[in-house]
Structures are given as C-alpha cells and as structure tokens.
Amino acid sequence: MKKKTATKKAKHPLVGKFFHSLEADRRTIKWQGQILDEVAPGILLVQLYEYLMGQPSNQVMVPISDMAYWPIYETDDEMREAFERQRPKK
C-alpha cells in the first residue's frame, strides 16, 4: 500500500520581504509592511505596520501587479533606513 505524501508548495520569492507601498505619484509612501504569503496566484497577504511605533496593524491582500513600483527590502532595517532618507529634514 502506497502512502500519500503531502507536496509542499514552493513559497513566492517575495514572501518575508519588506516594502513601502506608494501613492500614484510613485514617491509618497502610503503603507509599510512585510509580505507574509501568496494566498492565491498573484495575490499576496501583507502585514502592515504603524509608522510611529512600528507595531503590526492590519493584514491586507494585495495583487502583485499593484506592487510593480513599490520598493522591496530584504530586512526591516533597510525599510526603516529608506524611510528616514525620504523624510523631509526639519
């Protein structure tokens, strides 16, 4: 008798990475977060983070096509550094 083996789905290459979503002007940051999973072909589940404290807030599903111009980062430190560089100096 043959045993059934579960086939493990390969994770999407963006899973685990961090991002800034951009407004239509492609310069203004709208959201910051981390990509958690591909829930359906071409749809990613992302965890959003608050700007002030950096705490997790909402999880939303985003079509990959909407992410075409979003900066993607390997680590949360890279994402924070990019945000600091973009912020206007006082």
DRENPA-3360 file (N, C-alpha, C; in nm, 2 decimals, always signed):
BEGIN
1 = MKKKTATK = +0.08/-0.12/+0.00/+0.00/+0.00/+0.00/+0.09/+0.13/+0.00 ~ +0.06/+0.22/-0.09/+0.14/+0.34/-0.10/+0.09/+0.45/+0.00 ~ +0.18/+0.52/+0.06/+0.14/+0.63/+0.15/+0.13/+0.75/+0.07 ~ +0.03/+0.83/+0.10/+0.02/+0.96/+0.04/+0.12/+1.06/+0.10 ~ +0.19/+1.13/+0.02/+0.28/+1.23/+0.07/+0.23/+1.37/+0.03 ~ +0.23/+1.46/+0.13/+0.19/+1.60/+0.10/+0.30/+1.67/+0.02 ~ +0.26/+1.73/-0.08/+0.36/+1.81/-0.16/+0.36/+1.95/-0.11 ~ +0.48/+1.99/-0.07/+0.50/+2.13/-0.02/+0.50/+2.23/-0.13;
9 = KAKHPLVG = +0.42/+2.33/-0.12/+0.41/+2.44/-0.22/+0.54/+2.53/-0.20 ~ +0.60/+2.56/-0.31/+0.72/+2.65/-0.30/+0.67/+2.79/-0.27 ~ +0.74/+2.86/-0.17/+0.69/+2.99/-0.14/+0.73/+3.09/-0.24 ~ +0.65/+3.19/-0.25/+0.67/+3.30/-0.35/+0.80/+3.37/-0.31 ~ +0.88/+3.41/-0.41/+1.01/+3.47/-0.37/+1.00/+3.61/-0.30 ~ +0.89/+3.67/-0.29/+0.87/+3.79/-0.22/+0.83/+3.77/-0.07 ~ +0.79/+3.65/-0.04/+0.75/+3.62/+0.10/+0.86/+3.64/+0.19 ~ +0.83/+3.72/+0.30/+0.93/+3.75/+0.40/+1.00/+3.89/+0.38;
17 = KFFHSLEA = +0.99/+3.94/+0.26/+1.05/+4.07/+0.23/+0.96/+4.19/+0.29 ~ +1.02/+4.30/+0.30/+0.95/+4.42/+0.35/+0.93/+4.52/+0.23 ~ +0.84/+4.62/+0.25/+0.81/+4.71/+0.14/+0.76/+4.84/+0.19 ~ +0.76/+4.94/+0.10/+0.68/+5.06/+0.11/+0.59/+5.06/-0.01 ~ +0.46/+5.08/+0.02/+0.37/+5.10/-0.09/+0.37/+5.25/-0.13 ~ +0.34/+5.28/-0.25/+0.35/+5.42/-0.30/+0.22/+5.47/-0.35 ~ +0.19/+5.60/-0.33/+0.08/+5.66/-0.39/+0.10/+5.67/-0.54 ~ +0.00/+5.73/-0.61/+0.00/+5.73/-0.75/+0.12/+5.81/-0.81;
25 = DRRTIKWQ = +0.18/+5.91/-0.72/+0.29/+5.99/-0.77/+0.42/+5.90/-0.77 ~ +0.42/+5.78/-0.71/+0.53/+5.69/-0.71/+0.64/+5.74/-0.62 ~ +0.61/+5.84/-0.53/+0.72/+5.90/-0.44/+0.67/+5.90/-0.30 ~ +0.54/+5.92/-0.28/+0.48/+5.93/-0.15/+0.45/+5.79/-0.09 ~ +0.51/+5.77/+0.03/+0.48/+5.64/+0.09/+0.34/+5.63/+0.15 ~ +0.27/+5.53/+0.12/+0.13/+5.51/+0.17/+0.14/+5.41/+0.29 ~ +0.19/+5.29/+0.27/+0.20/+5.19/+0.37/+0.34/+5.14/+0.39 ~ +0.37/+5.07/+0.50/+0.49/+5.00/+0.52/+0.45/+4.86/+0.57;
33 = GQILDEVA = +0.53/+4.76/+0.53/+0.49/+4.63/+0.58/+0.58/+4.52/+0.54 ~ +0.53/+4.40/+0.56/+0.60/+4.27/+0.53/+0.51/+4.18/+0.45 ~ +0.56/+4.11/+0.35/+0.49/+4.01/+0.27/+0.49/+3.88/+0.35 ~ +0.37/+3.83/+0.38/+0.35/+3.71/+0.46/+0.34/+3.58/+0.38 ~ +0.26/+3.59/+0.27/+0.23/+3.47/+0.20/+0.16/+3.50/+0.06 ~ +0.17/+3.41/-0.03/+0.09/+3.42/-0.15/-0.04/+3.33/-0.13 ~ -0.15/+3.40/-0.11/-0.27/+3.33/-0.08/-0.35/+3.27/-0.20 ~ -0.32/+3.32/-0.31/-0.38/+3.27/-0.44/-0.28/+3.32/-0.55;
41 = PGILLVQL = -0.28/+3.26/-0.67/-0.19/+3.31/-0.77/-0.20/+3.46/-0.79 ~ -0.09/+3.53/-0.77/-0.09/+3.67/-0.80/-0.14/+3.76/-0.69 ~ -0.18/+3.70/-0.57/-0.24/+3.77/-0.46/-0.15/+3.74/-0.34 ~ -0.10/+3.85/-0.28/-0.01/+3.84/-0.16/-0.08/+3.89/-0.03 ~ -0.06/+3.82/+0.08/-0.11/+3.87/+0.21/+0.00/+3.95/+0.27 ~ -0.02/+4.07/+0.31/+0.08/+4.15/+0.37/+0.04/+4.20/+0.51 ~ +0.14/+4.21/+0.59/+0.12/+4.27/+0.73/+0.16/+4.42/+0.72 ~ +0.07/+4.50/+0.76/+0.11/+4.65/+0.76/+0.16/+4.68/+0.90;
49 = YEYLMGQP = +0.24/+4.78/+0.91/+0.30/+4.83/+1.04/+0.27/+4.98/+1.05 ~ +0.24/+5.02/+1.18/+0.22/+5.16/+1.21/+0.35/+5.23/+1.19 ~ +0.34/+5.36/+1.16/+0.46/+5.44/+1.14/+0.53/+5.49/+1.27 ~ +0.45/+5.53/+1.37/+0.51/+5.58/+1.49/+0.58/+5.48/+1.57 ~ +0.51/+5.37/+1.61/+0.57/+5.27/+1.70/+0.62/+5.14/+1.62 ~ +0.58/+5.13/+1.50/+0.63/+5.01/+1.42/+0.56/+4.88/+1.46 ~ +0.44/+4.90/+1.53/+0.37/+4.78/+1.57/+0.28/+4.73/+1.45 ~ +0.26/+4.60/+1.45/+0.17/+4.54/+1.34/+0.03/+4.61/+1.35;
57 = SNQVMVPI = -0.03/+4.64/+1.24/-0.17/+4.69/+1.24/-0.25/+4.59/+1.16 ~ -0.29/+4.62/+1.04/-0.38/+4.54/+0.96/-0.31/+4.44/+0.87 ~ -0.38/+4.34/+0.83/-0.33/+4.25/+0.73/-0.42/+4.27/+0.61 ~ -0.37/+4.28/+0.49/-0.45/+4.30/+0.37/-0.39/+4.22/+0.26 ~ -0.48/+4.19/+0.16/-0.44/+4.11/+0.04/-0.42/+4.21/-0.07 ~ -0.31/+4.20/-0.14/-0.27/+4.29/-0.25/-0.23/+4.21/-0.38 ~ -0.29/+4.25/-0.49/-0.24/+4.19/-0.62/-0.10/+4.23/-0.64 ~ -0.02/+4.13/-0.69/+0.12/+4.16/-0.72/+0.13/+4.27/-0.82;
65 = SDMAYWPI = +0.04/+4.28/-0.91/+0.05/+4.38/-1.01/+0.05/+4.52/-0.95 ~ -0.02/+4.54/-0.84/-0.02/+4.67/-0.77/+0.11/+4.71/-0.71 ~ +0.20/+4.61/-0.70/+0.33/+4.63/-0.63/+0.44/+4.66/-0.73 ~ +0.41/+4.68/-0.85/+0.51/+4.69/-0.95/+0.62/+4.80/-0.92 ~ +0.58/+4.91/-0.86/+0.67/+5.02/-0.84/+0.70/+5.04/-0.69 ~ +0.66/+4.94/-0.61/+0.70/+4.95/-0.47/+0.84/+4.91/-0.44 ~ +0.91/+4.99/-0.36/+1.04/+4.95/-0.32/+1.03/+4.82/-0.23 ~ +1.11/+4.72/-0.25/+1.12/+4.60/-0.18/+1.25/+4.59/-0.10;
73 = YETDDEMR = +1.25/+4.55/+0.02/+1.37/+4.54/+0.11/+1.38/+4.40/+0.16 ~ +1.51/+4.37/+0.18/+1.54/+4.24/+0.24/+1.51/+4.23/+0.39 ~ +1.53/+4.34/+0.46/+1.51/+4.35/+0.61/+1.43/+4.47/+0.65 ~ +1.38/+4.46/+0.77/+1.30/+4.58/+0.82/+1.40/+4.70/+0.85 ~ +1.53/+4.67/+0.88/+1.62/+4.78/+0.90/+1.64/+4.86/+0.76 ~ +1.65/+4.78/+0.65/+1.66/+4.85/+0.52/+1.54/+4.94/+0.50 ~ +1.42/+4.89/+0.53/+1.30/+4.96/+0.51/+1.30/+5.09/+0.59 ~ +1.34/+5.08/+0.72/+1.34/+5.20/+0.81/+1.44/+5.30/+0.76;
81 = EAFERQRP = +1.56/+5.25/+0.72/+1.66/+5.34/+0.67/+1.61/+5.42/+0.54 ~ +1.55/+5.35/+0.46/+1.49/+5.42/+0.34/+1.39/+5.52/+0.37 ~ +1.30/+5.49/+0.47/+1.20/+5.59/+0.52/+1.27/+5.71/+0.58 ~ +1.37/+5.69/+0.66/+1.45/+5.80/+0.72/+1.51/+5.89/+0.61 ~ +1.56/+5.83/+0.51/+1.63/+5.91/+0.40/+1.52/+5.99/+0.32 ~ +1.40/+5.94/+0.31/+1.30/+6.01/+0.24/+1.23/+6.12/+0.32 ~ +1.23/+6.11/+0.45/+1.16/+6.21/+0.53/+1.22/+6.35/+0.51 ~ +1.14/+6.45/+0.50/+1.20/+6.59/+0.49/+1.27/+6.62/+0.62;
89 = KK = +1.38/+6.69/+0.60/+1.46/+6.74/+0.72/+1.40/+6.86/+0.78 ~ +1.40/+6.87/+0.91/+1.34/+6.99/+0.98/+1.45/+7.09/+1.01;
% end
